Amino acid sequence: MDVLTRLRVVNHISHSRDEVQATKFLANFKARTDGRTPLFTSDKLPAYTKALIDNYSIPEPTPVKRKPGRPRNEPKRIIDPNLRYAQVVKKREGGRIVEVRRQIVFGAEGDIMLQLKLENCGSYINTSYIERDNLTSRHSNSRLVRKTLSHSKKKHFLQRHVDLEDAIYNFVRPHSALRIKIDNPIKKGSQWKERTPAMAVGITNHLWSLEELLSYRLPPPSK
């Protein structure tokens, strides 16, 4: 999720949270963005570090004169110098959080704190926005609620429901944090212009109805 516009960029469903799935997830995210490296924050899932390196780095050029010895199975990778990644590490005891630590994996602390300030994300590293967004998803999509009879028994049904809920969130449902105050309202009492995440990011210029969303025809894939 992009914090500034609240846009849900990509979702990924997987039973395992390993490096293969994390790499695929971030590759899909990178393909939907301009390729630049934003500030990433997450919980302490080890797979994310390797996945970020795989997606935001390039192989080290092969030297003209190779040193003696057995060559590497995989070449060293040069990490994007603009890559910034921080983790929120929570310690639990008896089902309750007793300690929260924050650690920086990639990037300088000053650059990360400046970016948090620019994005209005508070004065410390956090995952609050995505956690709150997960709560919104569970309220809108009963398949995501824990310990319920409405859970999905097949992955493709769950994926379709998640994609639909993301589309409604991005295009149909206005977000209260994105509304803009109108200086000279035409109608009395209408002092705010409601906006969706898709409007905030510039994908569309109006609130979509559910009918418009469901009847929208995707353009054919480019050859």
PyMOL CGO cylinders between C-alpha atoms (Angstrom):
from pymol import cmd
from pymol.cgo import CYLINDER

trace = [
    CYLINDER, 0.00, 0.00, 0.00, 1.15, 3.51, -0.80, 0.3, 1, 1, 1, 1, 1, 1,
    CYLINDER, 1.15, 3.51, -0.80, 0.79, 5.52, 2.41, 0.3, 1, 1, 1, 1, 1, 1,
    CYLINDER, 0.79, 5.52, 2.41, 0.36, 8.97, 0.83, 0.3, 1, 1, 1, 1, 1, 1,
    CYLINDER, 0.36, 8.97, 0.83, -2.53, 8.00, -1.44, 0.3, 1, 1, 1, 1, 1, 1,
    CYLINDER, -2.53, 8.00, -1.44, -3.72, 4.89, 0.48, 0.3, 1, 1, 1, 1, 1, 1,
    CYLINDER, -3.72, 4.89, 0.48, -3.65, 3.05, -2.85, 0.3, 1, 1, 1, 1, 1, 1,
    CYLINDER, -3.65, 3.05, -2.85, -3.51, -0.72, -2.65, 0.3, 1, 1, 1, 1, 1, 1,
    CYLINDER, -3.51, -0.72, -2.65, -0.85, -1.50, -5.23, 0.3, 1, 1, 1, 1, 1, 1,
    CYLINDER, -0.85, -1.50, -5.23, -0.78, -5.30, -5.19, 0.3, 1, 1, 1, 1, 1, 1,
    CYLINDER, -0.78, -5.30, -5.19, -1.94, -8.30, -3.19, 0.3, 1, 1, 1, 1, 1, 1,
    CYLINDER, -1.94, -8.30, -3.19, -0.48, -11.77, -2.96, 0.3, 1, 1, 1, 1, 1, 1,
    CYLINDER, -0.48, -11.77, -2.96, -2.04, -14.93, -1.56, 0.3, 1, 1, 1, 1, 1, 1,
    CYLINDER, -2.04, -14.93, -1.56, 0.16, -17.80, -0.44, 0.3, 1, 1, 1, 1, 1, 1,
    CYLINDER, 0.16, -17.80, -0.44, 0.08, -20.57, 2.14, 0.3, 1, 1, 1, 1, 1, 1,
    CYLINDER, 0.08, -20.57, 2.14, 3.83, -20.24, 2.67, 0.3, 1, 1, 1, 1, 1, 1,
    CYLINDER, 3.83, -20.24, 2.67, 5.75, -17.10, 3.56, 0.3, 1, 1, 1, 1, 1, 1,
    CYLINDER, 5.75, -17.10, 3.56, 9.08, -18.15, 2.07, 0.3, 1, 1, 1, 1, 1, 1,
    CYLINDER, 9.08, -18.15, 2.07, 11.64, -16.36, -0.09, 0.3, 1, 1, 1, 1, 1, 1,
    CYLINDER, 11.64, -16.36, -0.09, 10.17, -17.65, -3.37, 0.3, 1, 1, 1, 1, 1, 1,
    CYLINDER, 10.17, -17.65, -3.37, 6.74, -16.19, -2.60, 0.3, 1, 1, 1, 1, 1, 1,
    CYLINDER, 6.74, -16.19, -2.60, 8.18, -12.96, -1.20, 0.3, 1, 1, 1, 1, 1, 1,
    CYLINDER, 8.18, -12.96, -1.20, 10.33, -12.48, -4.32, 0.3, 1, 1, 1, 1, 1, 1,
    CYLINDER, 10.33, -12.48, -4.32, 7.33, -13.07, -6.58, 0.3, 1, 1, 1, 1, 1, 1,
    CYLINDER, 7.33, -13.07, -6.58, 5.24, -10.66, -4.53, 0.3, 1, 1, 1, 1, 1, 1,
    CYLINDER, 5.24, -10.66, -4.53, 7.81, -7.84, -4.73, 0.3, 1, 1, 1, 1, 1, 1,
    CYLINDER, 7.81, -7.84, -4.73, 8.45, -8.49, -8.43, 0.3, 1, 1, 1, 1, 1, 1,
    CYLINDER, 8.45, -8.49, -8.43, 4.74, -7.95, -9.06, 0.3, 1, 1, 1, 1, 1, 1,
    CYLINDER, 4.74, -7.95, -9.06, 4.86, -4.78, -6.97, 0.3, 1, 1, 1, 1, 1, 1,
    CYLINDER, 4.86, -4.78, -6.97, 7.85, -3.43, -8.90, 0.3, 1, 1, 1, 1, 1, 1,
    CYLINDER, 7.85, -3.43, -8.90, 6.14, -4.16, -12.23, 0.3, 1, 1, 1, 1, 1, 1,
    CYLINDER, 6.14, -4.16, -12.23, 3.17, -1.99, -11.19, 0.3, 1, 1, 1, 1, 1, 1,
    CYLINDER, 3.17, -1.99, -11.19, 5.33, 0.98, -10.17, 0.3, 1, 1, 1, 1, 1, 1,
    CYLINDER, 5.33, 0.98, -10.17, 7.87, 3.17, -11.94, 0.3, 1, 1, 1, 1, 1, 1,
    CYLINDER, 7.87, 3.17, -11.94, 10.70, 0.97, -10.71, 0.3, 1, 1, 1, 1, 1, 1,
    CYLINDER, 10.70, 0.97, -10.71, 12.06, 3.47, -8.22, 0.3, 1, 1, 1, 1, 1, 1,
    CYLINDER, 12.06, 3.47, -8.22, 12.74, 2.22, -4.71, 0.3, 1, 1, 1, 1, 1, 1,
    CYLINDER, 12.74, 2.22, -4.71, 10.26, 3.52, -2.12, 0.3, 1, 1, 1, 1, 1, 1,
    CYLINDER, 10.26, 3.52, -2.12, 10.72, 3.19, 1.61, 0.3, 1, 1, 1, 1, 1, 1,
    CYLINDER, 10.72, 3.19, 1.61, 9.68, -0.32, 2.68, 0.3, 1, 1, 1, 1, 1, 1,
    CYLINDER, 9.68, -0.32, 2.68, 8.55, -1.20, 6.19, 0.3, 1, 1, 1, 1, 1, 1,
    CYLINDER, 8.55, -1.20, 6.19, 7.36, -4.59, 7.40, 0.3, 1, 1, 1, 1, 1, 1,
    CYLINDER, 7.36, -4.59, 7.40, 7.38, -7.03, 10.26, 0.3, 1, 1, 1, 1, 1, 1,
    CYLINDER, 7.38, -7.03, 10.26, 10.43, -9.23, 10.85, 0.3, 1, 1, 1, 1, 1, 1,
    CYLINDER, 10.43, -9.23, 10.85, 9.82, -11.75, 8.10, 0.3, 1, 1, 1, 1, 1, 1,
    CYLINDER, 9.82, -11.75, 8.10, 13.28, -13.00, 7.01, 0.3, 1, 1, 1, 1, 1, 1,
    CYLINDER, 13.28, -13.00, 7.01, 12.11, -13.69, 3.44, 0.3, 1, 1, 1, 1, 1, 1,
    CYLINDER, 12.11, -13.69, 3.44, 11.61, -9.98, 2.68, 0.3, 1, 1, 1, 1, 1, 1,
    CYLINDER, 11.61, -9.98, 2.68, 15.31, -9.12, 2.94, 0.3, 1, 1, 1, 1, 1, 1,
    CYLINDER, 15.31, -9.12, 2.94, 16.35, -11.65, 0.29, 0.3, 1, 1, 1, 1, 1, 1,
    CYLINDER, 16.35, -11.65, 0.29, 13.35, -10.74, -1.88, 0.3, 1, 1, 1, 1, 1, 1,
    CYLINDER, 13.35, -10.74, -1.88, 14.28, -7.04, -1.81, 0.3, 1, 1, 1, 1, 1, 1,
    CYLINDER, 14.28, -7.04, -1.81, 17.86, -7.85, -2.78, 0.3, 1, 1, 1, 1, 1, 1,
    CYLINDER, 17.86, -7.85, -2.78, 16.67, -10.02, -5.70, 0.3, 1, 1, 1, 1, 1, 1,
    CYLINDER, 16.67, -10.02, -5.70, 14.35, -7.29, -7.03, 0.3, 1, 1, 1, 1, 1, 1,
    CYLINDER, 14.35, -7.29, -7.03, 16.33, -4.14, -6.28, 0.3, 1, 1, 1, 1, 1, 1,
    CYLINDER, 16.33, -4.14, -6.28, 19.87, -5.08, -7.25, 0.3, 1, 1, 1, 1, 1, 1,
    CYLINDER, 19.87, -5.08, -7.25, 21.91, -6.00, -10.32, 0.3, 1, 1, 1, 1, 1, 1,
    CYLINDER, 21.91, -6.00, -10.32, 24.56, -8.72, -10.79, 0.3, 1, 1, 1, 1, 1, 1,
    CYLINDER, 24.56, -8.72, -10.79, 28.13, -7.58, -10.27, 0.3, 1, 1, 1, 1, 1, 1,
    CYLINDER, 28.13, -7.58, -10.27, 29.95, -7.32, -13.64, 0.3, 1, 1, 1, 1, 1, 1,
    CYLINDER, 29.95, -7.32, -13.64, 32.26, -10.23, -14.39, 0.3, 1, 1, 1, 1, 1, 1,
    CYLINDER, 32.26, -10.23, -14.39, 35.89, -9.10, -13.98, 0.3, 1, 1, 1, 1, 1, 1,
    CYLINDER, 35.89, -9.10, -13.98, 38.05, -9.11, -17.09, 0.3, 1, 1, 1, 1, 1, 1,
    CYLINDER, 38.05, -9.11, -17.09, 40.73, -11.09, -15.29, 0.3, 1, 1, 1, 1, 1, 1,
    CYLINDER, 40.73, -11.09, -15.29, 39.32, -13.72, -12.97, 0.3, 1, 1, 1, 1, 1, 1,
    CYLINDER, 39.32, -13.72, -12.97, 41.16, -14.51, -9.78, 0.3, 1, 1, 1, 1, 1, 1,
    CYLINDER, 41.16, -14.51, -9.78, 42.33, -18.09, -9.22, 0.3, 1, 1, 1, 1, 1, 1,
    CYLINDER, 42.33, -18.09, -9.22, 39.91, -20.47, -7.56, 0.3, 1, 1, 1, 1, 1, 1,
    CYLINDER, 39.91, -20.47, -7.56, 36.49, -21.92, -8.18, 0.3, 1, 1, 1, 1, 1, 1,
    CYLINDER, 36.49, -21.92, -8.18, 34.04, -19.34, -9.57, 0.3, 1, 1, 1, 1, 1, 1,
    CYLINDER, 34.04, -19.34, -9.57, 30.89, -18.46, -7.63, 0.3, 1, 1, 1, 1, 1, 1,
    CYLINDER, 30.89, -18.46, -7.63, 27.68, -20.33, -8.38, 0.3, 1, 1, 1, 1, 1, 1,
    CYLINDER, 27.68, -20.33, -8.38, 25.87, -16.97, -8.32, 0.3, 1, 1, 1, 1, 1, 1,
    CYLINDER, 25.87, -16.97, -8.32, 27.58, -13.61, -8.94, 0.3, 1, 1, 1, 1, 1, 1,
    CYLINDER, 27.58, -13.61, -8.94, 27.59, -10.99, -6.22, 0.3, 1, 1, 1, 1, 1, 1,
    CYLINDER, 27.59, -10.99, -6.22, 24.77, -8.46, -6.48, 0.3, 1, 1, 1, 1, 1, 1,
    CYLINDER, 24.77, -8.46, -6.48, 25.06, -4.67, -6.28, 0.3, 1, 1, 1, 1, 1, 1,
    CYLINDER, 25.06, -4.67, -6.28, 22.17, -3.38, -4.16, 0.3, 1, 1, 1, 1, 1, 1,
    CYLINDER, 22.17, -3.38, -4.16, 20.36, -0.24, -5.28, 0.3, 1, 1, 1, 1, 1, 1,
    CYLINDER, 20.36, -0.24, -5.28, 21.90, 2.55, -3.17, 0.3, 1, 1, 1, 1, 1, 1,
    CYLINDER, 21.90, 2.55, -3.17, 18.44, 4.11, -2.80, 0.3, 1, 1, 1, 1, 1, 1,
    CYLINDER, 18.44, 4.11, -2.80, 16.96, 0.98, -1.20, 0.3, 1, 1, 1, 1, 1, 1,
    CYLINDER, 16.96, 0.98, -1.20, 15.56, 1.74, 2.27, 0.3, 1, 1, 1, 1, 1, 1,
    CYLINDER, 15.56, 1.74, 2.27, 14.01, -0.96, 4.39, 0.3, 1, 1, 1, 1, 1, 1,
    CYLINDER, 14.01, -0.96, 4.39, 13.12, -1.01, 8.07, 0.3, 1, 1, 1, 1, 1, 1,
    CYLINDER, 13.12, -1.01, 8.07, 11.47, -3.63, 10.27, 0.3, 1, 1, 1, 1, 1, 1,
    CYLINDER, 11.47, -3.63, 10.27, 9.17, -3.52, 13.27, 0.3, 1, 1, 1, 1, 1, 1,
    CYLINDER, 9.17, -3.52, 13.27, 10.05, -6.42, 15.55, 0.3, 1, 1, 1, 1, 1, 1,
    CYLINDER, 10.05, -6.42, 15.55, 7.40, -7.39, 18.11, 0.3, 1, 1, 1, 1, 1, 1,
    CYLINDER, 7.40, -7.39, 18.11, 8.09, -9.71, 21.04, 0.3, 1, 1, 1, 1, 1, 1,
    CYLINDER, 8.09, -9.71, 21.04, 5.10, -11.63, 22.37, 0.3, 1, 1, 1, 1, 1, 1,
    CYLINDER, 5.10, -11.63, 22.37, 4.60, -13.47, 25.62, 0.3, 1, 1, 1, 1, 1, 1,
    CYLINDER, 4.60, -13.47, 25.62, 1.37, -15.28, 26.44, 0.3, 1, 1, 1, 1, 1, 1,
    CYLINDER, 1.37, -15.28, 26.44, -0.32, -13.87, 23.34, 0.3, 1, 1, 1, 1, 1, 1,
    CYLINDER, -0.32, -13.87, 23.34, 0.45, -10.26, 24.29, 0.3, 1, 1, 1, 1, 1, 1,
    CYLINDER, 0.45, -10.26, 24.29, 3.02, -7.83, 22.87, 0.3, 1, 1, 1, 1, 1, 1,
    CYLINDER, 3.02, -7.83, 22.87, 5.57, -7.02, 25.57, 0.3, 1, 1, 1, 1, 1, 1,
    CYLINDER, 5.57, -7.02, 25.57, 8.25, -5.28, 23.49, 0.3, 1, 1, 1, 1, 1, 1,
    CYLINDER, 8.25, -5.28, 23.49, 8.50, -3.46, 20.15, 0.3, 1, 1, 1, 1, 1, 1,
    CYLINDER, 8.50, -3.46, 20.15, 11.88, -2.85, 18.54, 0.3, 1, 1, 1, 1, 1, 1,
    CYLINDER, 11.88, -2.85, 18.54, 12.69, -1.11, 15.27, 0.3, 1, 1, 1, 1, 1, 1,
    CYLINDER, 12.69, -1.11, 15.27, 15.69, -1.92, 13.13, 0.3, 1, 1, 1, 1, 1, 1,
    CYLINDER, 15.69, -1.92, 13.13, 17.02, -0.59, 9.84, 0.3, 1, 1, 1, 1, 1, 1,
    CYLINDER, 17.02, -0.59, 9.84, 18.11, -3.21, 7.30, 0.3, 1, 1, 1, 1, 1, 1,
    CYLINDER, 18.11, -3.21, 7.30, 18.95, -1.01, 4.30, 0.3, 1, 1, 1, 1, 1, 1,
    CYLINDER, 18.95, -1.01, 4.30, 19.49, 2.75, 4.14, 0.3, 1, 1, 1, 1, 1, 1,
    CYLINDER, 19.49, 2.75, 4.14, 20.59, 5.52, 6.46, 0.3, 1, 1, 1, 1, 1, 1,
    CYLINDER, 20.59, 5.52, 6.46, 18.53, 6.41, 9.50, 0.3, 1, 1, 1, 1, 1, 1,
    CYLINDER, 18.53, 6.41, 9.50, 18.43, 10.10, 8.55, 0.3, 1, 1, 1, 1, 1, 1,
    CYLINDER, 18.43, 10.10, 8.55, 17.05, 9.36, 5.07, 0.3, 1, 1, 1, 1, 1, 1,
    CYLINDER, 17.05, 9.36, 5.07, 14.40, 7.01, 6.47, 0.3, 1, 1, 1, 1, 1, 1,
    CYLINDER, 14.40, 7.01, 6.47, 13.24, 9.47, 9.13, 0.3, 1, 1, 1, 1, 1, 1,
    CYLINDER, 13.24, 9.47, 9.13, 13.05, 12.24, 6.51, 0.3, 1, 1, 1, 1, 1, 1,
    CYLINDER, 13.05, 12.24, 6.51, 10.93, 10.05, 4.24, 0.3, 1, 1, 1, 1, 1, 1,
    CYLINDER, 10.93, 10.05, 4.24, 8.59, 9.18, 7.11, 0.3, 1, 1, 1, 1, 1, 1,
    CYLINDER, 8.59, 9.18, 7.11, 8.13, 12.89, 7.73, 0.3, 1, 1, 1, 1, 1, 1,
    CYLINDER, 8.13, 12.89, 7.73, 7.45, 13.62, 4.05, 0.3, 1, 1, 1, 1, 1, 1,
    CYLINDER, 7.45, 13.62, 4.05, 4.82, 10.87, 3.91, 0.3, 1, 1, 1, 1, 1, 1,
    CYLINDER, 4.82, 10.87, 3.91, 3.18, 11.96, 7.20, 0.3, 1, 1, 1, 1, 1, 1,
    CYLINDER, 3.18, 11.96, 7.20, 3.90, 8.54, 8.69, 0.3, 1, 1, 1, 1, 1, 1,
    CYLINDER, 3.90, 8.54, 8.69, 4.78, 9.77, 12.15, 0.3, 1, 1, 1, 1, 1, 1,
    CYLINDER, 4.78, 9.77, 12.15, 8.13, 10.21, 13.83, 0.3, 1, 1, 1, 1, 1, 1,
    CYLINDER, 8.13, 10.21, 13.83, 9.06, 6.53, 14.14, 0.3, 1, 1, 1, 1, 1, 1,
    CYLINDER, 9.06, 6.53, 14.14, 9.20, 3.42, 11.97, 0.3, 1, 1, 1, 1, 1, 1,
    CYLINDER, 9.20, 3.42, 11.97, 5.85, 1.66, 11.99, 0.3, 1, 1, 1, 1, 1, 1,
    CYLINDER, 5.85, 1.66, 11.99, 3.48, -0.65, 10.12, 0.3, 1, 1, 1, 1, 1, 1,
    CYLINDER, 3.48, -0.65, 10.12, 0.32, 0.99, 11.46, 0.3, 1, 1, 1, 1, 1, 1,
    CYLINDER, 0.32, 0.99, 11.46, -1.16, 1.95, 8.09, 0.3, 1, 1, 1, 1, 1, 1,
    CYLINDER, -1.16, 1.95, 8.09, -1.02, -1.50, 6.54, 0.3, 1, 1, 1, 1, 1, 1,
    CYLINDER, -1.02, -1.50, 6.54, -2.26, -3.11, 9.76, 0.3, 1, 1, 1, 1, 1, 1,
    CYLINDER, -2.26, -3.11, 9.76, -5.25, -0.76, 9.78, 0.3, 1, 1, 1, 1, 1, 1,
    CYLINDER, -5.25, -0.76, 9.78, -5.82, -1.53, 6.11, 0.3, 1, 1, 1, 1, 1, 1,
    CYLINDER, -5.82, -1.53, 6.11, -5.84, -5.25, 6.88, 0.3, 1, 1, 1, 1, 1, 1,
    CYLINDER, -5.84, -5.25, 6.88, -8.59, -4.58, 9.42, 0.3, 1, 1, 1, 1, 1, 1,
    CYLINDER, -8.59, -4.58, 9.42, -10.58, -2.75, 6.74, 0.3, 1, 1, 1, 1, 1, 1,
    CYLINDER, -10.58, -2.75, 6.74, -10.21, -5.74, 4.43, 0.3, 1, 1, 1, 1, 1, 1,
    CYLINDER, -10.21, -5.74, 4.43, -11.49, -8.13, 7.08, 0.3, 1, 1, 1, 1, 1, 1,
    CYLINDER, -11.49, -8.13, 7.08, -14.55, -5.94, 7.63, 0.3, 1, 1, 1, 1, 1, 1,
    CYLINDER, -14.55, -5.94, 7.63, -15.27, -5.88, 3.88, 0.3, 1, 1, 1, 1, 1, 1,
    CYLINDER, -15.27, -5.88, 3.88, -14.27, -9.44, 2.98, 0.3, 1, 1, 1, 1, 1, 1,
    CYLINDER, -14.27, -9.44, 2.98, -15.58, -12.13, 5.32, 0.3, 1, 1, 1, 1, 1, 1,
    CYLINDER, -15.58, -12.13, 5.32, -13.28, -14.70, 3.70, 0.3, 1, 1, 1, 1, 1, 1,
    CYLINDER, -13.28, -14.70, 3.70, -10.34, -13.04, 5.49, 0.3, 1, 1, 1, 1, 1, 1,
    CYLINDER, -10.34, -13.04, 5.49, -11.86, -13.20, 8.96, 0.3, 1, 1, 1, 1, 1, 1,
    CYLINDER, -11.86, -13.20, 8.96, -10.15, -15.69, 11.24, 0.3, 1, 1, 1, 1, 1, 1,
    CYLINDER, -10.15, -15.69, 11.24, -12.06, -18.65, 12.70, 0.3, 1, 1, 1, 1, 1, 1,
    CYLINDER, -12.06, -18.65, 12.70, -15.18, -18.25, 10.59, 0.3, 1, 1, 1, 1, 1, 1,
    CYLINDER, -15.18, -18.25, 10.59, -17.43, -20.49, 8.50, 0.3, 1, 1, 1, 1, 1, 1,
    CYLINDER, -17.43, -20.49, 8.50, -17.08, -18.16, 5.50, 0.3, 1, 1, 1, 1, 1, 1,
    CYLINDER, -17.08, -18.16, 5.50, -13.43, -19.01, 4.82, 0.3, 1, 1, 1, 1, 1, 1,
    CYLINDER, -13.43, -19.01, 4.82, -12.47, -19.88, 1.24, 0.3, 1, 1, 1, 1, 1, 1,
    CYLINDER, -12.47, -19.88, 1.24, -11.93, -23.53, 0.43, 0.3, 1, 1, 1, 1, 1, 1,
    CYLINDER, -11.93, -23.53, 0.43, -10.34, -22.80, -2.94, 0.3, 1, 1, 1, 1, 1, 1,
    CYLINDER, -10.34, -22.80, -2.94, -7.57, -20.30, -3.60, 0.3, 1, 1, 1, 1, 1, 1,
    CYLINDER, -7.57, -20.30, -3.60, -8.96, -18.91, -6.86, 0.3, 1, 1, 1, 1, 1, 1,
    CYLINDER, -8.96, -18.91, -6.86, -12.26, -17.98, -5.19, 0.3, 1, 1, 1, 1, 1, 1,
    CYLINDER, -12.26, -17.98, -5.19, -10.36, -16.12, -2.47, 0.3, 1, 1, 1, 1, 1, 1,
    CYLINDER, -10.36, -16.12, -2.47, -8.18, -14.37, -5.05, 0.3, 1, 1, 1, 1, 1, 1,
    CYLINDER, -8.18, -14.37, -5.05, -11.21, -13.14, -7.00, 0.3, 1, 1, 1, 1, 1, 1,
    CYLINDER, -11.21, -13.14, -7.00, -12.87, -11.81, -3.86, 0.3, 1, 1, 1, 1, 1, 1,
    CYLINDER, -12.87, -11.81, -3.86, -9.68, -10.05, -2.72, 0.3, 1, 1, 1, 1, 1, 1,
    CYLINDER, -9.68, -10.05, -2.72, -9.22, -8.47, -6.16, 0.3, 1, 1, 1, 1, 1, 1,
    CYLINDER, -9.22, -8.47, -6.16, -12.82, -7.24, -6.18, 0.3, 1, 1, 1, 1, 1, 1,
    CYLINDER, -12.82, -7.24, -6.18, -12.51, -5.79, -2.68, 0.3, 1, 1, 1, 1, 1, 1,
    CYLINDER, -12.51, -5.79, -2.68, -9.26, -4.02, -3.65, 0.3, 1, 1, 1, 1, 1, 1,
    CYLINDER, -9.26, -4.02, -3.65, -10.92, -2.53, -6.74, 0.3, 1, 1, 1, 1, 1, 1,
    CYLINDER, -10.92, -2.53, -6.74, -13.88, -1.24, -4.70, 0.3, 1, 1, 1, 1, 1, 1,
    CYLINDER, -13.88, -1.24, -4.70, -11.50, 0.20, -2.13, 0.3, 1, 1, 1, 1, 1, 1,
    CYLINDER, -11.50, 0.20, -2.13, -9.36, 1.96, -4.77, 0.3, 1, 1, 1, 1, 1, 1,
    CYLINDER, -9.36, 1.96, -4.77, -12.09, 3.26, -7.09, 0.3, 1, 1, 1, 1, 1, 1,
    CYLINDER, -12.09, 3.26, -7.09, -15.52, 3.25, -5.45, 0.3, 1, 1, 1, 1, 1, 1,
    CYLINDER, -15.52, 3.25, -5.45, -15.21, 3.90, -1.72, 0.3, 1, 1, 1, 1, 1, 1,
    CYLINDER, -15.21, 3.90, -1.72, -14.00, 7.42, -0.77, 0.3, 1, 1, 1, 1, 1, 1,
    CYLINDER, -14.00, 7.42, -0.77, -11.33, 7.58, 1.93, 0.3, 1, 1, 1, 1, 1, 1,
    CYLINDER, -11.33, 7.58, 1.93, -11.86, 10.13, 4.69, 0.3, 1, 1, 1, 1, 1, 1,
    CYLINDER, -11.86, 10.13, 4.69, -8.13, 10.87, 4.94, 0.3, 1, 1, 1, 1, 1, 1,
    CYLINDER, -8.13, 10.87, 4.94, -8.01, 11.90, 1.26, 0.3, 1, 1, 1, 1, 1, 1,
    CYLINDER, -8.01, 11.90, 1.26, -10.84, 14.43, 1.12, 0.3, 1, 1, 1, 1, 1, 1,
    CYLINDER, -10.84, 14.43, 1.12, -10.01, 18.03, 0.11, 0.3, 1, 1, 1, 1, 1, 1,
    CYLINDER, -10.01, 18.03, 0.11, -11.57, 21.13, 1.62, 0.3, 1, 1, 1, 1, 1, 1,
    CYLINDER, -11.57, 21.13, 1.62, -13.48, 23.31, -0.87, 0.3, 1, 1, 1, 1, 1, 1,
    CYLINDER, -13.48, 23.31, -0.87, -12.88, 27.04, -0.40, 0.3, 1, 1, 1, 1, 1, 1,
    CYLINDER, -12.88, 27.04, -0.40, -15.99, 28.26, -2.23, 0.3, 1, 1, 1, 1, 1, 1,
    CYLINDER, -15.99, 28.26, -2.23, -18.54, 25.43, -2.28, 0.3, 1, 1, 1, 1, 1, 1,
    CYLINDER, -18.54, 25.43, -2.28, -21.35, 25.71, -4.83, 0.3, 1, 1, 1, 1, 1, 1,
    CYLINDER, -21.35, 25.71, -4.83, -23.84, 23.87, -2.65, 0.3, 1, 1, 1, 1, 1, 1,
    CYLINDER, -23.84, 23.87, -2.65, -24.42, 24.84, 0.94, 0.3, 1, 1, 1, 1, 1, 1,
    CYLINDER, -24.42, 24.84, 0.94, -22.97, 22.29, 3.31, 0.3, 1, 1, 1, 1, 1, 1,
    CYLINDER, -22.97, 22.29, 3.31, -20.70, 20.62, 0.74, 0.3, 1, 1, 1, 1, 1, 1,
    CYLINDER, -20.70, 20.62, 0.74, -17.35, 21.82, 2.10, 0.3, 1, 1, 1, 1, 1, 1,
    CYLINDER, -17.35, 21.82, 2.10, -15.37, 18.72, 1.20, 0.3, 1, 1, 1, 1, 1, 1,
    CYLINDER, -15.37, 18.72, 1.20, -14.51, 16.95, -2.04, 0.3, 1, 1, 1, 1, 1, 1,
    CYLINDER, -14.51, 16.95, -2.04, -14.47, 13.21, -1.46, 0.3, 1, 1, 1, 1, 1, 1,
    CYLINDER, -14.47, 13.21, -1.46, -11.65, 11.25, -3.09, 0.3, 1, 1, 1, 1, 1, 1,
    CYLINDER, -11.65, 11.25, -3.09, -10.72, 7.63, -3.56, 0.3, 1, 1, 1, 1, 1, 1,
    CYLINDER, -10.72, 7.63, -3.56, -7.13, 6.33, -3.58, 0.3, 1, 1, 1, 1, 1, 1,
    CYLINDER, -7.13, 6.33, -3.58, -7.32, 6.04, -7.38, 0.3, 1, 1, 1, 1, 1, 1,
    CYLINDER, -7.32, 6.04, -7.38, -8.23, 9.75, -7.57, 0.3, 1, 1, 1, 1, 1, 1,
    CYLINDER, -8.23, 9.75, -7.57, -5.42, 10.69, -5.18, 0.3, 1, 1, 1, 1, 1, 1,
    CYLINDER, -5.42, 10.69, -5.18, -2.83, 8.91, -7.30, 0.3, 1, 1, 1, 1, 1, 1,
    CYLINDER, -2.83, 8.91, -7.30, -4.23, 10.36, -10.56, 0.3, 1, 1, 1, 1, 1, 1,
    CYLINDER, -4.23, 10.36, -10.56, -5.60, 7.18, -12.17, 0.3, 1, 1, 1, 1, 1, 1,
    CYLINDER, -5.60, 7.18, -12.17, -9.11, 8.64, -12.41, 0.3, 1, 1, 1, 1, 1, 1,
    CYLINDER, -9.11, 8.64, -12.41, -10.79, 11.99, -11.78, 0.3, 1, 1, 1, 1, 1, 1,
    CYLINDER, -10.79, 11.99, -11.78, -14.13, 10.90, -10.28, 0.3, 1, 1, 1, 1, 1, 1,
    CYLINDER, -14.13, 10.90, -10.28, -15.76, 8.52, -7.85, 0.3, 1, 1, 1, 1, 1, 1,
    CYLINDER, -15.76, 8.52, -7.85, -16.73, 5.30, -9.62, 0.3, 1, 1, 1, 1, 1, 1,
    CYLINDER, -16.73, 5.30, -9.62, -20.05, 3.61, -9.06, 0.3, 1, 1, 1, 1, 1, 1,
    CYLINDER, -20.05, 3.61, -9.06, -20.16, -0.12, -8.50, 0.3, 1, 1, 1, 1, 1, 1,
    CYLINDER, -20.16, -0.12, -8.50, -21.94, -0.46, -11.85, 0.3, 1, 1, 1, 1, 1, 1,
    CYLINDER, -21.94, -0.46, -11.85, -19.14, 1.42, -13.62, 0.3, 1, 1, 1, 1, 1, 1,
    CYLINDER, -19.14, 1.42, -13.62, -16.52, -0.76, -11.97, 0.3, 1, 1, 1, 1, 1, 1,
    CYLINDER, -16.52, -0.76, -11.97, -18.22, -4.05, -12.86, 0.3, 1, 1, 1, 1, 1, 1,
    CYLINDER, -18.22, -4.05, -12.86, -18.95, -2.98, -16.45, 0.3, 1, 1, 1, 1, 1, 1,
    CYLINDER, -18.95, -2.98, -16.45, -15.45, -1.59, -17.14, 0.3, 1, 1, 1, 1, 1, 1,
    CYLINDER, -15.45, -1.59, -17.14, -13.74, -3.45, -19.97, 0.3, 1, 1, 1, 1, 1, 1,
    CYLINDER, -13.74, -3.45, -19.97, -10.01, -3.93, -19.62, 0.3, 1, 1, 1, 1, 1, 1,
    CYLINDER, -10.01, -3.93, -19.62, -7.99, -3.03, -22.72, 0.3, 1, 1, 1, 1, 1, 1,
    CYLINDER, -7.99, -3.03, -22.72, -6.44, -5.97, -24.58, 0.3, 1, 1, 1, 1, 1, 1,
    CYLINDER, -6.44, -5.97, -24.58, -2.86, -6.80, -23.54, 0.3, 1, 1, 1, 1, 1, 1,
    CYLINDER, -2.86, -6.80, -23.54, -0.19, -5.16, -25.65, 0.3, 1, 1, 1, 1, 1, 1,
    CYLINDER, -0.19, -5.16, -25.65, 1.71, -7.47, -27.99, 0.3, 1, 1, 1, 1, 1, 1,
]
cmd.load_cgo(trace, "trace")
